[in-house]
Amino acid sequence: MSWQPCPDPAPGDAPAADLIETVIVPRARDLGGFSVRRALPSGKRQMVGPFIFFDQMGPAEFVLGEGIDVRPHPHIGLATLTYLFDGSIVHRDSLGTELTIDPGAVNLMTAGKGIVHSERTGQEARSNGAKLFGLQTWVALPKHAEEVDPAFQHVGKDDLPFIEEGGKSVRIIAGEMYGQRAPVPLAHETIYADVALAAGASLPVPATHEERAIYTVSGEIEIAGDSFGEAQLLVFRPGDEITVRAKSDARFVIVGGDPMDGPRYIWWNFVSSSKERIEQAKEDWRQARFDIVPGDSEFIPLPER
């Protein structure tokens, strides 16, 4: 394969300040044993394409016997995309799914009209000293799909397109980039890719979608002469071809897609184009009207806020 042509910036080219619309530096939150950095939603930006929630989990190493225990909780109006760099998570949901996700694979859970799930560290991982490092993102569903039946799909690492050439590698997590499409079924046109660059290597980020951003996972990158370190979400202006160069070995993800069909309301784990639908979901959870995760009697109560 060949990378889409995109010349490196030359003296007199637009500086990064002209190419980047918004820089979001997420604040880390300690959740007891590991930290989470939330880049979306933020006061600067609600969505990039359909991405309305973007969390970096870890990196974390747990003491023997410990791990994460996210009790059953509900979602509506969105799909969750879970992607790990290290560690594993056991997913269970109200459809009866029970599956462990490992690094490089994708879990896609479409909530639609309502689903309940839990996320925990498995017993084998706890006994060996668990690790966790990855991303959990939510994509808002378009209005015509907000009330679809819930669903779950797992796509293994070997089933995702992987491109490697000249000190750069790209795994396509969702959507289509560089002539490759991931077999992850999404209701809205989306791009999502995991990129690793060796020091000195560069990669064009094509302008095929109006809304694009990169999230810097590790290392240092350069765009049009400006440098950026880890844990920053760089939202690009529409229409500009971007070249990312690695100043050190670096890893980042590309996210984005077509603009969503209108704004979304977000409250706790609920996303909707309708405030009334969120109020209904709150009452449904309060009154235990959601389906349950088989074999799991625990749950997270509705926040009182």
C-alpha positions as CSV (number, residue, x, y, z in Angstrom):
1,M,0.0,0.0,0.0
2,S,1.1,3.6,-0.2
3,W,0.4,6.5,2.2
4,Q,-1.7,9.4,0.8
5,P,0.7,12.1,-0.3
6,C,1.0,15.1,1.9
7,P,4.1,17.3,1.8
8,D,5.9,18.2,5.0
9,P,5.5,21.8,6.1
10,A,8.0,24.2,4.6
11,P,9.1,27.6,5.7
12,G,6.2,30.0,5.2
13,D,3.5,27.2,5.6
14,A,0.7,27.8,8.0
15,P,1.8,27.4,11.6
16,A,0.1,24.8,13.8
17,A,-2.0,27.6,15.4
18,D,-3.7,28.0,12.0
19,L,-4.3,24.3,11.6
20,I,-5.5,23.5,15.1
21,E,-8.8,24.8,16.2
22,T,-8.7,23.7,19.8
23,V,-6.3,22.1,22.2
24,I,-7.8,20.2,25.1
25,V,-5.6,19.1,28.0
26,P,-7.7,16.6,30.0
27,R,-7.5,16.7,33.8
28,A,-6.6,13.5,35.5
29,R,-9.0,12.0,38.0
30,D,-7.8,9.4,40.6
31,L,-10.4,6.6,40.7
32,G,-8.6,4.6,43.4
33,G,-5.7,2.7,42.0
34,F,-5.7,4.2,38.6
35,S,-6.3,7.5,36.9
36,V,-8.6,8.6,34.1
37,R,-8.1,11.5,31.8
38,R,-11.3,12.8,30.2
39,A,-10.9,14.9,27.0
40,L,-14.5,14.9,25.9
41,P,-16.9,16.4,26.6
42,S,-15.1,19.6,27.7
43,G,-16.0,23.2,28.1
44,K,-14.2,23.8,24.8
45,R,-15.8,21.1,22.7
46,Q,-18.7,18.7,23.1
47,M,-18.0,16.4,20.1
48,V,-15.6,15.6,17.4
49,G,-17.6,13.9,14.7
50,P,-19.8,11.5,16.7
51,F,-17.3,11.1,19.5
52,I,-19.0,12.7,22.6
53,F,-17.0,11.0,25.3
54,F,-13.2,10.3,25.3
55,D,-11.4,8.7,28.3
56,Q,-7.8,7.5,28.7
57,M,-7.7,4.8,31.3
58,G,-4.3,4.4,33.1
59,P,-1.6,3.3,32.6
60,A,-2.0,1.5,35.8
61,E,-0.5,-1.5,37.6
62,F,-2.6,-3.1,40.4
63,V,-1.4,-5.0,43.4
64,L,-2.1,-8.7,43.4
65,G,-5.8,-9.4,43.8
66,E,-6.8,-5.9,42.8
67,G,-8.3,-4.4,39.6
68,I,-11.2,-2.4,38.3
69,D,-14.8,-3.1,39.4
70,V,-17.3,-1.0,37.5
71,R,-20.7,-2.3,38.7
72,P,-23.6,-2.7,36.3
73,H,-24.9,0.7,35.0
74,P,-27.2,1.7,32.1
75,H,-26.7,3.5,28.8
76,I,-29.0,4.9,26.1
77,G,-28.5,6.7,22.8
78,L,-24.8,5.9,22.2
79,A,-22.3,3.2,21.3
80,T,-19.2,2.5,23.5
81,L,-15.9,1.7,21.8
82,T,-13.3,0.1,24.1
83,Y,-9.7,-0.3,22.9
84,L,-6.8,-1.3,25.1
85,F,-3.0,-0.8,24.8
86,D,-2.3,-3.1,27.8
87,G,-4.2,-5.2,30.3
88,S,-7.7,-6.7,29.9
89,I,-11.3,-6.1,30.9
90,V,-14.2,-8.6,31.3
91,H,-17.4,-7.2,29.8
92,R,-20.8,-8.5,30.8
93,D,-24.1,-7.0,29.7
94,S,-27.9,-7.4,29.9
95,L,-27.9,-9.3,26.5
96,G,-26.0,-12.1,28.2
97,T,-22.6,-11.3,26.7
98,E,-19.5,-12.2,28.7
99,L,-16.3,-11.6,27.0
100,T,-12.7,-10.5,27.8
101,I,-11.1,-7.8,25.7
102,D,-7.4,-7.8,25.2
103,P,-5.0,-5.2,23.6
104,G,-5.6,-4.4,20.0
105,A,-9.2,-5.7,19.8
106,V,-12.4,-3.7,19.8
107,N,-15.5,-4.0,21.9
108,L,-18.5,-2.2,20.4
109,M,-21.6,-2.0,22.5
110,T,-24.6,-0.3,21.0
111,A,-26.9,0.9,23.7
112,G,-29.7,2.2,21.5
113,K,-32.9,2.2,23.5
114,G,-31.1,0.8,26.6
115,I,-28.5,-1.6,27.8
116,V,-26.8,-2.4,31.1
117,H,-23.2,-3.6,31.5
118,S,-20.3,-4.1,33.9
119,E,-16.6,-3.9,33.4
120,R,-14.2,-5.7,35.7
121,T,-10.7,-7.2,35.9
122,G,-10.9,-10.9,35.5
123,Q,-9.7,-13.3,38.2
124,E,-6.8,-14.6,36.3
125,A,-5.5,-11.1,35.6
126,R,-5.9,-10.2,39.3
127,S,-3.9,-13.2,40.4
128,N,-1.0,-12.4,38.1
129,G,-0.9,-8.6,38.8
130,A,-3.4,-6.7,36.6
131,K,-2.5,-3.8,34.3
132,L,-4.8,-1.4,32.5
133,F,-4.0,1.1,29.8
134,G,-6.5,2.1,27.1
135,L,-9.3,4.2,25.7
136,Q,-13.0,4.2,26.2
137,T,-14.9,6.4,23.8
138,W,-18.6,6.9,23.3
139,V,-20.1,7.8,19.9
140,A,-23.5,9.4,19.7
141,L,-26.0,7.6,17.6
142,P,-27.7,9.5,14.8
143,K,-31.3,10.4,15.5
144,H,-32.7,7.6,13.3
145,A,-30.7,5.0,15.3
146,E,-31.0,6.4,18.9
147,E,-33.8,3.9,19.7
148,V,-32.4,0.8,18.0
149,D,-32.3,-2.5,19.8
150,P,-29.1,-2.9,21.9
151,A,-26.3,-5.0,20.5
152,F,-22.7,-6.1,21.1
153,Q,-19.9,-6.9,18.7
154,H,-16.3,-8.0,19.4
155,V,-13.7,-7.6,16.7
156,G,-10.4,-9.3,17.3
157,K,-7.0,-7.7,16.8
158,D,-6.2,-9.8,13.7
159,D,-9.4,-8.8,12.0
160,L,-8.6,-5.1,12.1
161,P,-6.6,-3.6,9.2
162,F,-3.0,-3.0,10.1
163,I,-0.6,-1.0,7.9
164,E,3.2,-0.9,8.7
165,E,5.8,0.8,6.6
166,G,8.9,3.0,7.1
167,G,8.8,3.5,10.9
168,K,5.0,4.0,11.1
169,S,2.2,1.7,11.8
170,V,-1.6,2.2,11.8
171,R,-4.3,0.0,13.1
172,I,-7.8,1.0,11.8
173,I,-10.2,0.7,14.7
174,A,-13.3,2.0,13.0
175,G,-14.2,3.6,9.7
176,E,-12.0,3.9,6.7
177,M,-8.5,5.5,6.4
178,Y,-5.6,5.0,4.0
179,G,-7.8,2.8,1.8
180,Q,-8.6,0.3,4.5
181,R,-11.9,-0.1,6.3
182,A,-12.4,-1.8,9.8
183,P,-15.2,-4.3,10.1
184,V,-16.7,-2.4,13.1
185,P,-20.4,-1.6,12.3
186,L,-21.2,2.0,13.3
187,A,-24.4,3.9,12.4
188,H,-22.5,7.2,11.7
189,E,-19.5,7.7,9.4
190,T,-16.5,7.7,11.7
191,I,-12.7,7.5,11.6
192,Y,-10.7,6.0,14.4
193,A,-7.1,4.7,14.2
194,D,-4.2,3.8,16.5
195,V,-0.9,5.2,15.2
196,A,2.7,4.5,16.3
197,L,5.6,6.5,14.8
198,A,9.3,6.0,15.2
199,A,11.3,9.1,16.0
200,G,11.7,11.1,12.8
201,A,8.8,9.4,10.9
202,S,5.8,11.3,9.7
203,L,2.2,10.6,8.7
204,P,-0.3,12.6,6.8
205,V,-3.8,12.9,8.3
206,P,-6.1,13.2,5.4
207,A,-8.9,15.8,5.3
208,T,-11.6,13.4,4.1
209,H,-13.8,14.2,7.0
210,E,-14.9,17.7,8.3
211,E,-14.2,16.9,11.9
212,R,-10.8,15.4,13.0
213,A,-8.6,15.3,16.0
214,I,-5.6,13.4,17.4
215,Y,-5.1,12.4,20.9
216,T,-1.4,12.1,22.0
217,V,-0.9,8.9,24.0
218,S,2.9,8.9,24.5
219,G,6.0,10.6,23.2
220,E,6.3,14.0,21.5
221,I,5.0,15.0,18.1
222,E,5.4,18.0,15.9
223,I,2.8,19.7,13.6
224,A,3.9,22.6,11.4
225,G,6.9,23.4,13.7
226,D,5.0,23.3,17.0
227,S,5.6,20.4,19.5
228,F,3.0,18.6,21.6
229,G,3.5,16.1,24.4
230,E,1.3,13.3,25.7
231,A,-2.3,13.5,26.9
232,Q,-3.6,16.3,24.6
233,L,-6.6,16.3,22.2
234,L,-5.7,18.5,19.2
235,V,-8.9,19.4,17.2
236,F,-8.1,20.4,13.6
237,R,-9.8,22.9,11.4
238,P,-11.8,21.5,8.5
239,G,-10.2,21.0,5.1
240,D,-6.5,21.2,5.9
241,E,-4.1,18.3,5.2
242,I,-2.0,17.8,8.3
243,T,1.3,16.1,8.7
244,V,2.3,14.7,12.1
245,R,6.0,14.1,12.7
246,A,7.4,12.2,15.7
247,K,10.2,14.0,17.6
248,S,10.6,10.8,19.7
249,D,8.9,7.4,19.4
250,A,5.3,8.4,19.7
251,R,1.8,7.0,19.8
252,F,-1.5,8.8,19.1
253,V,-5.0,8.0,17.9
254,I,-6.9,9.8,15.1
255,V,-10.6,10.3,15.8
256,G,-13.4,12.1,14.0
257,G,-16.0,11.7,11.3
258,D,-18.9,13.6,9.8
259,P,-20.6,16.2,12.0
260,M,-23.5,14.8,14.1
261,D,-27.0,15.6,13.0
262,G,-27.6,18.2,15.8
263,P,-26.4,18.7,19.4
264,R,-26.7,16.1,22.0
265,Y,-27.7,16.2,25.7
266,I,-25.5,14.1,28.0
267,W,-26.3,13.3,31.6
268,W,-24.4,10.6,33.5
269,N,-24.4,7.6,31.1
270,F,-27.2,8.8,28.9
271,V,-26.9,10.6,25.6
272,S,-29.9,11.8,23.6
273,S,-31.1,14.5,21.2
274,S,-34.1,14.9,23.6
275,K,-34.0,16.1,27.2
276,E,-37.3,14.3,27.8
277,R,-35.7,11.0,26.7
278,I,-33.0,11.4,29.3
279,E,-35.5,12.2,32.0
280,Q,-37.3,9.0,31.0
281,A,-34.1,7.0,31.2
282,K,-33.4,8.4,34.7
283,E,-36.8,7.3,35.9
284,D,-36.5,3.9,34.3
285,W,-33.2,3.3,36.1
286,R,-34.6,4.6,39.3
287,Q,-37.6,2.2,39.0
288,A,-35.4,-0.8,37.9
289,R,-37.1,-1.0,34.5
290,F,-33.9,-1.7,32.6
291,D,-32.8,-5.3,31.9
292,I,-30.3,-6.7,34.3
293,V,-26.8,-8.3,33.8
294,P,-27.4,-12.1,34.3
295,G,-25.9,-13.3,37.6
296,D,-25.0,-9.9,38.9
297,S,-27.1,-8.4,41.6
298,E,-25.0,-5.2,42.1
299,F,-25.7,-1.9,40.4
300,I,-24.6,1.7,40.4
301,P,-27.5,3.9,41.8
302,L,-28.7,6.9,39.9
303,P,-26.6,9.9,40.9
304,E,-28.5,12.5,42.9
305,R,-27.6,15.6,41.0
